[in-house]
Amino acid sequence: MNILRLLFPCVITAVMGALAVPGWSQVVNTALPGTATDASGAAVPNARVSITQTQTGVAHTAQTNNSGNYSVPYLSLGPYAVAVEANGSRIVLQSKKGS
């Protein structure tokens, strides 16, 4: 009987370990925040920001707030091209590598 009392917790632990659902592995992604400003440095509110992963062509969009700020979360790592459109004008910025 003493052996059963000693083995029971070990057996339960082994069974629970075997039935455990594996957790998610590490997720690697990044966010791309920024501020849209004009040539004078003034914020550009309500501008459309297009962010395109240059290797895959996957595009994401965001809109700037009243302060010209935007953020696009959950981007996979890699190089991105950013374009901002406001008042009928479009400006394409230099590609940036998300890291």
C-alpha positions in Angstrom: 0.0 0.0 0.0 2.8 2.5 0.7 4.2 2.0 -2.8 0.8 2.8 -4.3 0.6 6.0 -2.3 4.0 7.0 -3.5 3.4 6.1 -7.2 -0.1 7.6 -7.5 1.1 11.2 -7.6 3.8 10.3 -10.1 1.2 8.5 -12.4 -1.2 11.4 -12.1 1.6 13.9 -13.0 2.7 11.8 -16.0 -0.9 11.5 -17.3 -1.6 15.2 -16.8 1.7 16.1 -18.6 0.8 13.8 -21.5 -2.7 15.4 -21.9 -1.5 19.0 -21.6 -2.2 21.1 -24.6 1.0 22.7 -26.0 1.1 26.5 -25.7 1.6 28.9 -28.6 5.2 29.3 -29.7 6.7 32.7 -29.8 5.1 35.1 -32.2 7.4 37.5 -34.0 5.8 40.7 -35.2 6.2 44.4 -35.0 4.3 47.6 -35.1 5.0 50.6 -37.3 4.1 53.9 -35.6 4.7 57.3 -37.2 3.6 60.9 -37.6 2.6 62.4 -40.9 3.8 66.0 -41.2 3.9 68.5 -44.1 7.0 70.3 -45.4 6.6 73.0 -42.6 6.5 70.3 -39.9 2.7 70.7 -39.2 0.7 67.5 -38.5 -1.4 66.1 -41.3 -4.7 64.9 -39.7 -7.0 62.4 -41.3 -4.4 61.3 -43.9 -4.6 57.7 -45.3 -1.4 55.8 -44.6 -0.6 52.7 -46.8 2.1 50.4 -45.6 3.2 47.6 -48.0 5.6 44.7 -47.2 7.9 45.0 -50.2 8.8 41.3 -50.3 5.2 39.9 -50.2 3.1 42.8 -51.4 0.8 42.6 -48.4 -0.6 46.0 -47.7 -2.1 47.5 -44.6 -3.8 50.9 -44.1 -4.3 53.3 -41.3 -5.6 56.8 -40.8 -3.8 59.5 -38.9 -5.5 61.1 -35.9 -5.8 64.9 -35.3 -2.1 65.0 -34.3 -1.0 63.2 -37.5 -0.1 60.1 -35.6 -0.7 56.6 -36.8 0.3 53.0 -35.8 -0.1 49.7 -37.6 0.3 46.8 -35.3 0.9 43.1 -35.9 3.2 43.4 -38.9 5.5 40.6 -39.8 9.2 41.5 -39.9 10.6 42.7 -43.1 11.0 45.8 -45.3 8.1 48.1 -45.8 7.2 51.0 -48.1 5.0 53.8 -46.6 2.8 56.1 -48.6 0.7 58.9 -47.2 -2.3 60.4 -49.0 -4.0 63.7 -47.9 -6.0 66.3 -49.8 -5.4 64.6 -53.1 -1.6 64.5 -52.7 0.4 61.3 -52.3 3.9 61.0 -50.9 5.8 57.8 -50.9 8.4 57.5 -48.2 11.6 55.6 -48.3 11.3 51.9 -47.4 11.9 51.0 -43.8 12.8 47.6 -42.4 10.5 46.5 -39.5 12.4 45.1 -36.6 
